[in-house]
């Protein structure tokens, strides 16, 4: 059966995926986690604790969704690209000081209609408004208003997302656009 599924995946989609993805339906997995209707999540993702995801979201392969110490919430119609890691805690102070009682724990909220690029890392306490675009490979921590284009390491708001008649335009703040 496994070899038949692999062959079907290769024939239909020209891709090889981990065994768990072949054996488990992404939409059924999302539903079993209490995520919204039409949301899918790959079997190879790590989901811990209090993670709330809205409807019509796509959570790509190899993601980390950490709601183990505080709530992680994601709005509707948001894409979390492959390899993205979202954390509600870190132990930086604990290890730098040697004090085992120190830990940074803060909830994370990602709005609706956002796109988080591949390999991005979202840190504790981050809030992204609706319609935010996060560039690939960023470390994001902080609060960003709706319609922000966020890029860099550490990430900052570098532009504005504009949507007119379903056409998306990204304008960099350095192009004369003001906050």
N, C-alpha and C positions, 0 to 999 in steps of 0.2 A: 504494500500500500504506500509506504513512504516513497519508494522509487517512482511509483505512478504519479504521486503528487509533485515530486520534483520535476518530472518530465513535463507535466501539464503546466507548471509555473514557467518552465523554460520555453515551452512552445507558445504559450499565450502571451507572456510578458517579457520573455528573454531576460530572465533574472534568476539568480540563485539567492535564496533567503535561508536564515537559520531554521532549524527543524521546528522549533516552537511556533514560528510564523506559519509554517506549512500545516501544522496540526490544529491550530487554534484560529478561530474567526476573530478578526480585529474588532468588529462591531459588537460581537457577543461578549468579548472580554471587557470592552468599555462599559457595556450594560451591566455586567457582573460587578464592576467597580462602582456602580451608581452614577456613572457619567451620563450626560444628556443624550437624547435621541440623535442618531446619525453621527455620533462621535466614534472614532476608531483609534485604537492604540495597539502598537506592535507588542507581541508577546515578550520580546527581549528587553522591554523597559522595566526599570525599577520604580515601583510606586510604594511609598511608605506613609502611613499615618493618614491625616485628615487632608485629603486631596479632593477638591470639588471642581468638576469640569462641566461646562455648559454643553449645549447642543451643537451639532455640526462642526465639531473640532477635529483636527487631524493631529495626532501625536506620533511623530516619526520613530523609526527604529533607534535603539540604543540611548533612549532618554532616561534621565533621573528626575523623578518628581518627589521631592522630599517635603512631606507634611508631617513628619514624625514628631516635631516639637512645637509647631504652630501651624495654623491653617494656610494651605496653599489653594487659592481660588483662581480659576481661569474662566473668562466669560464665554460667550457664544461665538461660533464661526472664527475661531482662532487657530492658527497653524503653529505648532511647536516642531521645528525641523529636526532632522536626525542629529543625534549626539548632543542635544541641548540638555543642560543640567540646571535644575531650579531647586534652590536650597532655602529652607526657613531657619537654618541654624549654621553656625560655624564654630570651630573650637580654636581659633587663632590665638586669642588671649590666653586660653587655658595652656596651650603648649609653649607660647613665648614666655609666659611668666612662671610656668610650673605649678600654677594653682589649679587643681582639678575641679574646682567649683565654678570657674569662670566659663561662660558660654554665651555667645551672642544668639539670641532667639527672638525672631520677629516674623510675623505673618507676611506672606507675599500675595499680591493681587495683580493679576494680568487682566486687562479689560477685554471687551469683545472686539472682533474684527481686527485682531493684531496678527502680525507675522514675526515670529522669532526665528532668526536665521540659524543655519546649521552650526553646531559647535558653540553656540552662545552659552554663557553661564550667568544665571540670575541669582544674586545674593539676597541674604535675609533683609526683610524690611522694604523690599522694592515694591513700588506701585507704578503700573503702567496704565495710562488712560486708554480709552478706546482708540482704535485705528492707528496704533503705534507700529512702526517698523524698526526692528532691531537687526543690525547688520551681523553677518556671520562672524563667529569667533570673538565676540565682545565679552567683557566682564561688566555686567550691569548691576548697579546698586544705587538706590535712591528713588525719588519720586519724579515722574515725567508726565506732563500733561497729554491729553488726547492729541492725536495727529502729530506726534513727534517722530522724527527720524533720529535714531540713536545709534551711534557708532563709536569705535575707538576702544582703547584699553588704558586706563579705565574709561568706560563709555560715558559719553555726554550727549546732550541734545545738539545735533549738528545741522538739523534741517526740519522742515515742515512738510507733512503729507497733506496734499490737496486732492480732493476727489470731486470731479465734475462730470456728470453724465456717465458714471462708471469708468471714467478714465482717471488713472492715478498719476499724479505728478509729485516728484520729490524736489523740493527747492532747498538748497543748502543755505544756512544762515549767512555764510560768507558771500553769497550772491546778492546781497543787499536786502534780504528778507530780515525783518526784525522780529523779536520775540513777541 
